[in-house]
Amino acid sequence: MSMKLYVGNLAFETTSADLQTLFAQAGTVENVNLIEDRETGRSRGFGFVEMQTKEEGAAAVAKFNGQELAGRALKVNEAKPRENRGGGGGFNGGGGSRY
């Protein structure tokens, strides 16, 4: 069973290929997802790396959490499931009038 890792405090210049190469030192990397700003396409400074096994994931956390990459200390831990933030909010609900 695979293990998904959160990787934070990345330099904005870090690429998916950089993470693939780095995390391959700990085992088989199944997927790399670098999070980018929707408007600018620029890195948001974090991403996710999926390791093939839980053992490889744990090894990657132990090896890379706190390690420096491009002058920044990486924050690496097991990714938490995404919370349901709910929908809606300000503009699509209605209610109230403008008089």
Gaussian input, Z-matrix of N, CA and C with variables (Angstrom, degrees):
# hf/3-21g

backbone

0 1
 N
 C     1     B1
 C     2     B2     1     A1
 N     3     B3     2     A2     1     D1
 C     4     B4     3     A3     2     D2
 C     5     B5     4     A4     3     D3
 N     6     B6     5     A5     4     D4
 C     7     B7     6     A6     5     D5
 C     8     B8     7     A7     6     D6
 N     9     B9     8     A8     7     D7
 C    10    B10     9     A9     8     D8
 C    11    B11    10    A10     9     D9
 N    12    B12    11    A11    10    D10
 C    13    B13    12    A12    11    D11
 C    14    B14    13    A13    12    D12
 N    15    B15    14    A14    13    D13
 C    16    B16    15    A15    14    D14
 C    17    B17    16    A16    15    D15
 N    18    B18    17    A17    16    D16
 C    19    B19    18    A18    17    D17
 C    20    B20    19    A19    18    D18
 N    21    B21    20    A20    19    D19
 C    22    B22    21    A21    20    D20
 C    23    B23    22    A22    21    D21
 N    24    B24    23    A23    22    D22
 C    25    B25    24    A24    23    D23
 C    26    B26    25    A25    24    D24
 N    27    B27    26    A26    25    D25
 C    28    B28    27    A27    26    D26
 C    29    B29    28    A28    27    D27
 N    30    B30    29    A29    28    D28
 C    31    B31    30    A30    29    D29
 C    32    B32    31    A31    30    D30
 N    33    B33    32    A32    31    D31
 C    34    B34    33    A33    32    D32
 C    35    B35    34    A34    33    D33
 N    36    B36    35    A35    34    D34
 C    37    B37    36    A36    35    D35
 C    38    B38    37    A37    36    D36
 N    39    B39    38    A38    37    D37
 C    40    B40    39    A39    38    D38
 C    41    B41    40    A40    39    D39
 N    42    B42    41    A41    40    D40
 C    43    B43    42    A42    41    D41
 C    44    B44    43    A43    42    D42
 N    45    B45    44    A44    43    D43
 C    46    B46    45    A45    44    D44
 C    47    B47    46    A46    45    D45
 N    48    B48    47    A47    46    D46
 C    49    B49    48    A48    47    D47
 C    50    B50    49    A49    48    D48
 N    51    B51    50    A50    49    D49
 C    52    B52    51    A51    50    D50
 C    53    B53    52    A52    51    D51
 N    54    B54    53    A53    52    D52
 C    55    B55    54    A54    53    D53
 C    56    B56    55    A55    54    D54
 N    57    B57    56    A56    55    D55
 C    58    B58    57    A57    56    D56
 C    59    B59    58    A58    57    D57
 N    60    B60    59    A59    58    D58
 C    61    B61    60    A60    59    D59
 C    62    B62    61    A61    60    D60
 N    63    B63    62    A62    61    D61
 C    64    B64    63    A63    62    D62
 C    65    B65    64    A64    63    D63
 N    66    B66    65    A65    64    D64
 C    67    B67    66    A66    65    D65
 C    68    B68    67    A67    66    D66
 N    69    B69    68    A68    67    D67
 C    70    B70    69    A69    68    D68
 C    71    B71    70    A70    69    D69
 N    72    B72    71    A71    70    D70
 C    73    B73    72    A72    71    D71
 C    74    B74    73    A73    72    D72
 N    75    B75    74    A74    73    D73
 C    76    B76    75    A75    74    D74
 C    77    B77    76    A76    75    D75
 N    78    B78    77    A77    76    D76
 C    79    B79    78    A78    77    D77
 C    80    B80    79    A79    78    D78
 N    81    B81    80    A80    79    D79
 C    82    B82    81    A81    80    D80
 C    83    B83    82    A82    81    D81
 N    84    B84    83    A83    82    D82
 C    85    B85    84    A84    83    D83
 C    86    B86    85    A85    84    D84
 N    87    B87    86    A86    85    D85
 C    88    B88    87    A87    86    D86
 C    89    B89    88    A88    87    D87
 N    90    B90    89    A89    88    D88
 C    91    B91    90    A90    89    D89
 C    92    B92    91    A91    90    D90
 N    93    B93    92    A92    91    D91
 C    94    B94    93    A93    92    D92
 C    95    B95    94    A94    93    D93
 N    96    B96    95    A95    94    D94
 C    97    B97    96    A96    95    D95
 C    98    B98    97    A97    96    D96
 N    99    B99    98    A98    97    D97
 C   100   B100    99    A99    98    D98
 C   101   B101   100   A100    99    D99
 N   102   B102   101   A101   100   D100
 C   103   B103   102   A102   101   D101
 C   104   B104   103   A103   102   D102
 N   105   B105   104   A104   103   D103
 C   106   B106   105   A105   104   D104
 C   107   B107   106   A106   105   D105
 N   108   B108   107   A107   106   D106
 C   109   B109   108   A108   107   D107
 C   110   B110   109   A109   108   D108
 N   111   B111   110   A110   109   D109
 C   112   B112   111   A111   110   D110
 C   113   B113   112   A112   111   D111
 N   114   B114   113   A113   112   D112
 C   115   B115   114   A114   113   D113
 C   116   B116   115   A115   114   D114
 N   117   B117   116   A116   115   D115
 C   118   B118   117   A117   116   D116
 C   119   B119   118   A118   117   D117
 N   120   B120   119   A119   118   D118
 C   121   B121   120   A120   119   D119
 C   122   B122   121   A121   120   D120
 N   123   B123   122   A122   121   D121
 C   124   B124   123   A123   122   D122
 C   125   B125   124   A124   123   D123
 N   126   B126   125   A125   124   D124
 C   127   B127   126   A126   125   D125
 C   128   B128   127   A127   126   D126
 N   129   B129   128   A128   127   D127
 C   130   B130   129   A129   128   D128
 C   131   B131   130   A130   129   D129
 N   132   B132   131   A131   130   D130
 C   133   B133   132   A132   131   D131
 C   134   B134   133   A133   132   D132
 N   135   B135   134   A134   133   D133
 C   136   B136   135   A135   134   D134
 C   137   B137   136   A136   135   D135
 N   138   B138   137   A137   136   D136
 C   139   B139   138   A138   137   D137
 C   140   B140   139   A139   138   D138
 N   141   B141   140   A140   139   D139
 C   142   B142   141   A141   140   D140
 C   143   B143   142   A142   141   D141
 N   144   B144   143   A143   142   D142
 C   145   B145   144   A144   143   D143
 C   146   B146   145   A145   144   D144
 N   147   B147   146   A146   145   D145
 C   148   B148   147   A147   146   D146
 C   149   B149   148   A148   147   D147
 N   150   B150   149   A149   148   D148
 C   151   B151   150   A150   149   D149
 C   152   B152   151   A151   150   D150
 N   153   B153   152   A152   151   D151
 C   154   B154   153   A153   152   D152
 C   155   B155   154   A154   153   D153
 N   156   B156   155   A155   154   D154
 C   157   B157   156   A156   155   D155
 C   158   B158   157   A157   156   D156
 N   159   B159   158   A158   157   D157
 C   160   B160   159   A159   158   D158
 C   161   B161   160   A160   159   D159
 N   162   B162   161   A161   160   D160
 C   163   B163   162   A162   161   D161
 C   164   B164   163   A163   162   D162
 N   165   B165   164   A164   163   D163
 C   166   B166   165   A165   164   D164
 C   167   B167   166   A166   165   D165
 N   168   B168   167   A167   166   D166
 C   169   B169   168   A168   167   D167
 C   170   B170   169   A169   168   D168
 N   171   B171   170   A170   169   D169
 C   172   B172   171   A171   170   D170
 C   173   B173   172   A172   171   D171
 N   174   B174   173   A173   172   D172
 C   175   B175   174   A174   173   D173
 C   176   B176   175   A175   174   D174
 N   177   B177   176   A176   175   D175
 C   178   B178   177   A177   176   D176
 C   179   B179   178   A178   177   D177
 N   180   B180   179   A179   178   D178
 C   181   B181   180   A180   179   D179
 C   182   B182   181   A181   180   D180
 N   183   B183   182   A182   181   D181
 C   184   B184   183   A183   182   D182
 C   185   B185   184   A184   183   D183
 N   186   B186   185   A185   184   D184
 C   187   B187   186   A186   185   D185
 C   188   B188   187   A187   186   D186
 N   189   B189   188   A188   187   D187
 C   190   B190   189   A189   188   D188
 C   191   B191   190   A190   189   D189
 N   192   B192   191   A191   190   D190
 C   193   B193   192   A192   191   D191
 C   194   B194   193   A193   192   D192
 N   195   B195   194   A194   193   D193
 C   196   B196   195   A195   194   D194
 C   197   B197   196   A196   195   D195
 N   198   B198   197   A197   196   D196
 C   199   B199   198   A198   197   D197
 C   200   B200   199   A199   198   D198
 N   201   B201   200   A200   199   D199
 C   202   B202   201   A201   200   D200
 C   203   B203   202   A202   201   D201
 N   204   B204   203   A203   202   D202
 C   205   B205   204   A204   203   D203
 C   206   B206   205   A205   204   D204
 N   207   B207   206   A206   205   D205
 C   208   B208   207   A207   206   D206
 C   209   B209   208   A208   207   D207
 N   210   B210   209   A209   208   D208
 C   211   B211   210   A210   209   D209
 C   212   B212   211   A211   210   D210
 N   213   B213   212   A212   211   D211
 C   214   B214   213   A213   212   D212
 C   215   B215   214   A214   213   D213
 N   216   B216   215   A215   214   D214
 C   217   B217   216   A216   215   D215
 C   218   B218   217   A217   216   D216
 N   219   B219   218   A218   217   D217
 C   220   B220   219   A219   218   D218
 C   221   B221   220   A220   219   D219
 N   222   B222   221   A221   220   D220
 C   223   B223   222   A222   221   D221
 C   224   B224   223   A223   222   D222
 N   225   B225   224   A224   223   D223
 C   226   B226   225   A225   224   D224
 C   227   B227   226   A226   225   D225
 N   228   B228   227   A227   226   D226
 C   229   B229   228   A228   227   D227
 C   230   B230   229   A229   228   D228
 N   231   B231   230   A230   229   D229
 C   232   B232   231   A231   230   D230
 C   233   B233   232   A232   231   D231
 N   234   B234   233   A233   232   D232
 C   235   B235   234   A234   233   D233
 C   236   B236   235   A235   234   D234
 N   237   B237   236   A236   235   D235
 C   238   B238   237   A237   236   D236
 C   239   B239   238   A238   237   D237
 N   240   B240   239   A239   238   D238
 C   241   B241   240   A240   239   D239
 C   242   B242   241   A241   240   D240
 N   243   B243   242   A242   241   D241
 C   244   B244   243   A243   242   D242
 C   245   B245   244   A244   243   D243
 N   246   B246   245   A245   244   D244
 C   247   B247   246   A246   245   D245
 C   248   B248   247   A247   246   D246
 N   249   B249   248   A248   247   D247
 C   250   B250   249   A249   248   D248
 C   251   B251   250   A250   249   D249
 N   252   B252   251   A251   250   D250
 C   253   B253   252   A252   251   D251
 C   254   B254   253   A253   252   D252
 N   255   B255   254   A254   253   D253
 C   256   B256   255   A255   254   D254
 C   257   B257   256   A256   255   D255
 N   258   B258   257   A257   256   D256
 C   259   B259   258   A258   257   D257
 C   260   B260   259   A259   258   D258
 N   261   B261   260   A260   259   D259
 C   262   B262   261   A261   260   D260
 C   263   B263   262   A262   261   D261
 N   264   B264   263   A263   262   D262
 C   265   B265   264   A264   263   D263
 C   266   B266   265   A265   264   D264
 N   267   B267   266   A266   265   D265
 C   268   B268   267   A267   266   D266
 C   269   B269   268   A268   267   D267
 N   270   B270   269   A269   268   D268
 C   271   B271   270   A270   269   D269
 C   272   B272   271   A271   270   D270
 N   273   B273   272   A272   271   D271
 C   274   B274   273   A273   272   D272
 C   275   B275   274   A274   273   D273
 N   276   B276   275   A275   274   D274
 C   277   B277   276   A276   275   D275
 C   278   B278   277   A277   276   D276
 N   279   B279   278   A278   277   D277
 C   280   B280   279   A279   278   D278
 C   281   B281   280   A280   279   D279
 N   282   B282   281   A281   280   D280
 C   283   B283   282   A282   281   D281
 C   284   B284   283   A283   282   D282
 N   285   B285   284   A284   283   D283
 C   286   B286   285   A285   284   D284
 C   287   B287   286   A286   285   D285
 N   288   B288   287   A287   286   D286
 C   289   B289   288   A288   287   D287
 C   290   B290   289   A289   288   D288
 N   291   B291   290   A290   289   D289
 C   292   B292   291   A291   290   D290
 C   293   B293   292   A292   291   D291
 N   294   B294   293   A293   292   D292
 C   295   B295   294   A294   293   D293
 C   296   B296   295   A295   294   D294

   B1=1.4480
   B2=1.5223
   B3=1.3115
   B4=1.4578
   B5=1.5234
   B6=1.3214
   B7=1.4619
   B8=1.5240
   B9=1.3356
   B10=1.4589
   B11=1.5266
   B12=1.3307
   B13=1.4549
   B14=1.5212
   B15=1.3169
   B16=1.4574
   B17=1.5261
   B18=1.3269
   B19=1.4625
   B20=1.5209
   B21=1.3232
   B22=1.4538
   B23=1.5144
   B24=1.3125
   B25=1.4659
   B26=1.5263
   B27=1.3260
   B28=1.4661
   B29=1.5267
   B30=1.3177
   B31=1.4616
   B32=1.5261
   B33=1.3199
   B34=1.4625
   B35=1.5267
   B36=1.3253
   B37=1.4700
   B38=1.5233
   B39=1.3268
   B40=1.4673
   B41=1.5260
   B42=1.3372
   B43=1.4685
   B44=1.5275
   B45=1.3166
   B46=1.4653
   B47=1.5241
   B48=1.3213
   B49=1.4659
   B50=1.5294
   B51=1.3363
   B52=1.4689
   B53=1.5310
   B54=1.3332
   B55=1.4673
   B56=1.5220
   B57=1.3226
   B58=1.4672
   B59=1.5245
   B60=1.3287
   B61=1.4634
   B62=1.5214
   B63=1.3204
   B64=1.4589
   B65=1.5244
   B66=1.3251
   B67=1.4596
   B68=1.5225
   B69=1.3182
   B70=1.4679
   B71=1.5310
   B72=1.3350
   B73=1.4695
   B74=1.5257
   B75=1.3327
   B76=1.4598
   B77=1.5267
   B78=1.3282
   B79=1.4618
   B80=1.5157
   B81=1.3215
   B82=1.4562
   B83=1.5275
   B84=1.3279
   B85=1.4589
   B86=1.5223
   B87=1.3298
   B88=1.4644
   B89=1.5169
   B90=1.3370
   B91=1.4592
   B92=1.5213
   B93=1.3300
   B94=1.4627
   B95=1.5220
   B96=1.3304
   B97=1.4584
   B98=1.5218
   B99=1.3177
   B100=1.4574
   B101=1.5216
   B102=1.3208
   B103=1.4610
   B104=1.5249
   B105=1.3341
   B106=1.4650
   B107=1.5177
   B108=1.3114
   B109=1.4595
   B110=1.5234
   B111=1.3252
   B112=1.4724
   B113=1.5181
   B114=1.3035
   B115=1.4650
   B116=1.5226
   B117=1.3501
   B118=1.4636
   B119=1.5228
   B120=1.3391
   B121=1.4541
   B122=1.5219
   B123=1.3289
   B124=1.4650
   B125=1.5310
   B126=1.3159
   B127=1.4545
   B128=1.5228
   B129=1.3299
   B130=1.4652
   B131=1.5214
   B132=1.3316
   B133=1.4583
   B134=1.5229
   B135=1.3318
   B136=1.4589
   B137=1.5186
   B138=1.3168
   B139=1.4532
   B140=1.5121
   B141=1.3279
   B142=1.4529
   B143=1.5234
   B144=1.3259
   B145=1.4579
   B146=1.5135
   B147=1.3266
   B148=1.4569
   B149=1.5164
   B150=1.3382
   B151=1.4614
   B152=1.5302
   B153=1.3350
   B154=1.4588
   B155=1.5369
   B156=1.3338
   B157=1.4686
   B158=1.5286
   B159=1.3221
   B160=1.4705
   B161=1.5249
   B162=1.3322
   B163=1.4678
   B164=1.5283
   B165=1.3225
   B166=1.4674
   B167=1.5256
   B168=1.3256
   B169=1.4567
   B170=1.5159
   B171=1.3362
   B172=1.4626
   B173=1.5342
   B174=1.3201
   B175=1.4728
   B176=1.5267
   B177=1.3292
   B178=1.4679
   B179=1.5312
   B180=1.3326
   B181=1.4689
   B182=1.5264
   B183=1.3394
   B184=1.4680
   B185=1.5277
   B186=1.3285
   B187=1.4654
   B188=1.5305
   B189=1.3415
   B190=1.4647
   B191=1.5271
   B192=1.3336
   B193=1.4587
   B194=1.5332
   B195=1.3183
   B196=1.4633
   B197=1.5179
   B198=1.3394
   B199=1.4607
   B200=1.5239
   B201=1.3114
   B202=1.4578
   B203=1.5274
   B204=1.3250
   B205=1.4696
   B206=1.5104
   B207=1.3075
   B208=1.4678
   B209=1.5311
   B210=1.3254
   B211=1.4630
   B212=1.5137
   B213=1.3439
   B214=1.4717
   B215=1.5250
   B216=1.3206
   B217=1.4673
   B218=1.5249
   B219=1.3237
   B220=1.4601
   B221=1.5195
   B222=1.3080
   B223=1.4648
   B224=1.5257
   B225=1.3258
   B226=1.4623
   B227=1.5214
   B228=1.3338
   B229=1.4613
   B230=1.5184
   B231=1.3395
   B232=1.4606
   B233=1.5166
   B234=1.3146
   B235=1.4654
   B236=1.5202
   B237=1.3157
   B238=1.4631
   B239=1.5270
   B240=1.3296
   B241=1.4695
   B242=1.5298
   B243=1.3024
   B244=1.4590
   B245=1.5166
   B246=1.3261
   B247=1.4568
   B248=1.5281
   B249=1.3325
   B250=1.4477
   B251=1.5225
   B252=1.2929
   B253=1.4558
   B254=1.5190
   B255=1.2983
   B256=1.4574
   B257=1.5119
   B258=1.2654
   B259=1.4550
   B260=1.5019
   B261=1.2571
   B262=1.4517
   B263=1.5091
   B264=1.2785
   B265=1.4413
   B266=1.5054
   B267=1.2600
   B268=1.4399
   B269=1.5046
   B270=1.2978
   B271=1.4552
   B272=1.5153
   B273=1.3016
   B274=1.4604
   B275=1.5226
   B276=1.3052
   B277=1.4429
   B278=1.5180
   B279=1.2651
   B280=1.4559
   B281=1.5251
   B282=1.2850
   B283=1.4676
   B284=1.5064
   B285=1.2921
   B286=1.4622
   B287=1.5074
   B288=1.2906
   B289=1.4578
   B290=1.5078
   B291=1.2836
   B292=1.4493
   B293=1.5197
   B294=1.2991
   B295=1.4619
   B296=1.4978
   A1=109.58
   A2=116.82
   A3=121.14
   A4=111.65
   A5=115.25
   A6=121.74
   A7=107.92
   A8=115.06
   A9=120.95
   A10=108.81
   A11=115.76
   A12=122.07
   A13=111.13
   A14=115.57
   A15=122.22
   A16=106.71
   A17=116.83
   A18=121.91
   A19=107.38
   A20=116.22
   A21=120.77
   A22=112.70
   A23=114.56
   A24=124.69
   A25=111.49
   A26=115.21
   A27=120.35
   A28=110.41
   A29=115.53
   A30=120.27
   A31=107.50
   A32=116.65
   A33=120.28
   A34=112.41
   A35=117.72
   A36=121.60
   A37=112.58
   A38=118.20
   A39=121.59
   A40=109.94
   A41=115.66
   A42=121.05
   A43=110.74
   A44=115.08
   A45=120.50
   A46=110.69
   A47=116.66
   A48=121.33
   A49=110.70
   A50=116.67
   A51=120.24
   A52=110.61
   A53=115.68
   A54=119.76
   A55=111.30
   A56=117.03
   A57=121.61
   A58=109.95
   A59=116.35
   A60=121.60
   A61=111.22
   A62=116.78
   A63=121.05
   A64=111.36
   A65=117.18
   A66=120.41
   A67=112.70
   A68=118.55
   A69=121.61
   A70=110.70
   A71=117.19
   A72=120.82
   A73=111.65
   A74=117.24
   A75=121.62
   A76=112.44
   A77=118.10
   A78=120.76
   A79=111.46
   A80=115.35
   A81=121.66
   A82=110.57
   A83=115.24
   A84=121.53
   A85=107.95
   A86=116.49
   A87=120.23
   A88=112.35
   A89=117.04
   A90=119.76
   A91=109.67
   A92=115.38
   A93=121.94
   A94=106.88
   A95=116.84
   A96=121.58
   A97=108.00
   A98=116.25
   A99=122.35
   A100=107.67
   A101=117.87
   A102=121.86
   A103=109.60
   A104=114.75
   A105=121.07
   A106=110.31
   A107=115.82
   A108=122.43
   A109=108.20
   A110=117.16
   A111=120.93
   A112=112.53
   A113=116.73
   A114=120.68
   A115=113.03
   A116=116.34
   A117=119.33
   A118=113.56
   A119=117.61
   A120=120.66
   A121=112.57
   A122=116.35
   A123=121.34
   A124=109.43
   A125=116.69
   A126=121.74
   A127=110.77
   A128=115.94
   A129=120.52
   A130=111.27
   A131=117.82
   A132=121.16
   A133=114.68
   A134=117.20
   A135=119.62
   A136=110.07
   A137=114.43
   A138=119.72
   A139=110.35
   A140=114.94
   A141=121.61
   A142=108.94
   A143=114.62
   A144=121.53
   A145=107.02
   A146=116.73
   A147=120.85
   A148=109.16
   A149=115.25
   A150=121.58
   A151=108.50
   A152=116.60
   A153=121.11
   A154=113.11
   A155=117.51
   A156=120.08
   A157=110.22
   A158=115.59
   A159=120.55
   A160=110.52
   A161=116.70
   A162=120.59
   A163=110.74
   A164=116.37
   A165=120.04
   A166=110.82
   A167=116.18
   A168=120.33
   A169=111.80
   A170=116.27
   A171=120.98
   A172=110.37
   A173=116.62
   A174=120.69
   A175=110.41
   A176=116.86
   A177=120.97
   A178=110.61
   A179=117.10
   A180=120.05
   A181=109.39
   A182=115.84
   A183=120.31
   A184=111.61
   A185=116.59
   A186=121.21
   A187=112.88
   A188=117.38
   A189=119.36
   A190=115.80
   A191=119.33
   A192=119.57
   A193=108.63
   A194=116.28
   A195=121.41
   A196=114.16
   A197=117.47
   A198=120.09
   A199=110.00
   A200=115.46
   A201=120.02
   A202=111.05
   A203=114.87
   A204=122.33
   A205=106.84
   A206=117.19
   A207=123.37
   A208=111.10
   A209=115.55
   A210=120.34
   A211=115.58
   A212=117.61
   A213=120.74
   A214=109.78
   A215=116.56
   A216=121.58
   A217=109.01
   A218=116.43
   A219=121.05
   A220=111.94
   A221=115.35
   A222=121.85
   A223=105.64
   A224=116.15
   A225=121.35
   A226=108.86
   A227=116.44
   A228=120.85
   A229=108.97
   A230=115.05
   A231=118.79
   A232=108.79
   A233=116.07
   A234=121.27
   A235=109.60
   A236=115.36
   A237=121.19
   A238=107.94
   A239=116.87
   A240=118.62
   A241=110.16
   A242=115.32
   A243=120.87
   A244=110.39
   A245=115.79
   A246=120.09
   A247=109.50
   A248=115.36
   A249=119.67
   A250=107.44
   A251=116.58
   A252=120.99
   A253=112.09
   A254=116.74
   A255=119.61
   A256=109.62
   A257=115.70
   A258=118.54
   A259=109.51
   A260=114.54
   A261=119.66
   A262=112.35
   A263=113.61
   A264=118.44
   A265=108.56
   A266=115.64
   A267=125.25
   A268=121.05
   A269=121.05
   A270=119.36
   A271=116.54
   A272=118.32
   A273=117.49
   A274=113.42
   A275=117.78
   A276=119.48
   A277=113.22
   A278=117.24
   A279=119.61
   A280=109.76
   A281=114.33
   A282=118.94
   A283=109.53
   A284=115.18
   A285=119.94
   A286=110.72
   A287=114.94
   A288=118.53
   A289=109.32
   A290=117.52
   A291=121.96
   A292=112.42
   A293=119.11
   A294=121.06
   A295=110.88
   D1=136.38
   D2=-175.93
   D3=-78.57
   D4=168.36
   D5=179.29
   D6=-135.18
   D7=126.71
   D8=-179.97
   D9=-95.88
   D10=130.66
   D11=-178.24
   D12=-113.30
   D13=141.30
   D14=170.32
   D15=-89.05
   D16=133.53
   D17=177.25
   D18=-125.64
   D19=113.83
   D20=-176.52
   D21=-120.61
   D22=174.50
   D23=-178.54
   D24=64.39
   D25=36.87
   D26=179.07
   D27=-81.66
   D28=145.25
   D29=171.05
   D30=-66.64
   D31=145.58
   D32=-177.52
   D33=-62.26
   D34=-20.72
   D35=-179.62
   D36=-82.66
   D37=-10.72
   D38=-177.25
   D39=-64.95
   D40=135.24
   D41=-179.50
   D42=-108.39
   D43=166.84
   D44=174.75
   D45=-59.20
   D46=-38.24
   D47=179.20
   D48=-63.41
   D49=-38.13
   D50=177.31
   D51=-60.31
   D52=-45.58
   D53=-179.85
   D54=-67.55
   D55=-39.90
   D56=177.86
   D57=-57.43
   D58=-48.32
   D59=-178.53
   D60=-64.23
   D61=-44.85
   D62=-178.33
   D63=-63.86
   D64=-52.51
   D65=-174.42
   D66=-72.59
   D67=-19.40
   D68=175.54
   D69=-62.48
   D70=-20.50
   D71=176.96
   D72=-66.10
   D73=-20.65
   D74=-178.40
   D75=-101.93
   D76=-9.02
   D77=-179.41
   D78=152.32
   D79=-161.15
   D80=-176.34
   D81=-83.83
   D82=121.81
   D83=178.11
   D84=-91.98
   D85=121.30
   D86=179.83
   D87=-88.36
   D88=-33.34
   D89=-175.55
   D90=-159.82
   D91=144.80
   D92=173.73
   D93=-127.42
   D94=129.63
   D95=179.28
   D96=-129.65
   D97=101.21
   D98=178.04
   D99=-88.34
   D100=124.58
   D101=-174.89
   D102=-82.78
   D103=129.19
   D104=-177.56
   D105=-120.53
   D106=153.19
   D107=175.30
   D108=-66.88
   D109=133.26
   D110=-178.16
   D111=-62.53
   D112=-37.60
   D113=-174.37
   D114=-80.83
   D115=-43.11
   D116=-173.35
   D117=-100.52
   D118=-19.73
   D119=-176.63
   D120=77.04
   D121=3.54
   D122=-178.47
   D123=-83.54
   D124=146.48
   D125=178.51
   D126=-56.71
   D127=143.23
   D128=176.68
   D129=-95.03
   D130=3.17
   D131=174.74
   D132=90.08
   D133=11.88
   D134=174.30
   D135=-152.54
   D136=166.65
   D137=179.61
   D138=-167.42
   D139=-171.17
   D140=-178.18
   D141=-133.08
   D142=139.81
   D143=176.67
   D144=-124.98
   D145=128.82
   D146=178.31
   D147=-104.60
   D148=119.06
   D149=178.69
   D150=-94.59
   D151=151.77
   D152=-173.05
   D153=-64.02
   D154=-38.20
   D155=-178.53
   D156=-128.32
   D157=161.26
   D158=176.09
   D159=-62.65
   D160=-36.05
   D161=179.73
   D162=-63.91
   D163=-43.22
   D164=177.87
   D165=-66.75
   D166=-37.20
   D167=176.62
   D168=-62.24
   D169=-45.96
   D170=179.01
   D171=-63.25
   D172=-39.22
   D173=178.20
   D174=-64.20
   D175=-39.42
   D176=179.60
   D177=-65.93
   D178=-40.83
   D179=178.09
   D180=-61.43
   D181=-47.89
   D182=-178.59
   D183=-62.59
   D184=-38.26
   D185=-175.42
   D186=-78.89
   D187=-38.91
   D188=-168.60
   D189=-107.45
   D190=-15.86
   D191=178.20
   D192=-65.33
   D193=119.57
   D194=-178.13
   D195=91.08
   D196=-12.31
   D197=178.66
   D198=-71.10
   D199=145.47
   D200=-178.97
   D201=-85.38
   D202=135.28
   D203=173.75
   D204=-137.53
   D205=121.80
   D206=-179.39
   D207=54.66
   D208=39.78
   D209=175.41
   D210=80.61
   D211=9.75
   D212=-179.11
   D213=-129.03
   D214=139.13
   D215=178.14
   D216=-78.42
   D217=117.56
   D218=-178.45
   D219=-68.14
   D220=146.84
   D221=170.50
   D222=-112.66
   D223=114.89
   D224=-176.35
   D225=-127.52
   D226=125.89
   D227=173.73
   D228=-154.89
   D229=171.68
   D230=179.59
   D231=-66.26
   D232=132.90
   D233=-179.00
   D234=-68.46
   D235=139.65
   D236=176.29
   D237=-89.53
   D238=150.08
   D239=176.79
   D240=-59.63
   D241=144.80
   D242=-178.60
   D243=-67.78
   D244=131.99
   D245=179.43
   D246=-78.57
   D247=146.39
   D248=173.82
   D249=-80.47
   D250=110.30
   D251=-176.38
   D252=-82.66
   D253=-4.17
   D254=-177.40
   D255=76.36
   D256=171.66
   D257=-179.52
   D258=-119.73
   D259=-168.62
   D260=174.21
   D261=75.89
   D262=-153.44
   D263=-175.69
   D264=117.04
   D265=-155.43
   D266=-167.99
   D267=-44.42
   D268=-46.35
   D269=-163.62
   D270=-106.04
   D271=-13.92
   D272=-174.95
   D273=-110.27
   D274=9.80
   D275=-177.83
   D276=-92.32
   D277=-46.76
   D278=-176.69
   D279=96.91
   D280=-164.25
   D281=-178.56
   D282=91.81
   D283=146.16
   D284=178.31
   D285=75.43
   D286=155.63
   D287=177.04
   D288=-125.71
   D289=170.29
   D290=-175.72
   D291=-108.25
   D292=34.29
   D293=-178.51
   D294=-96.75

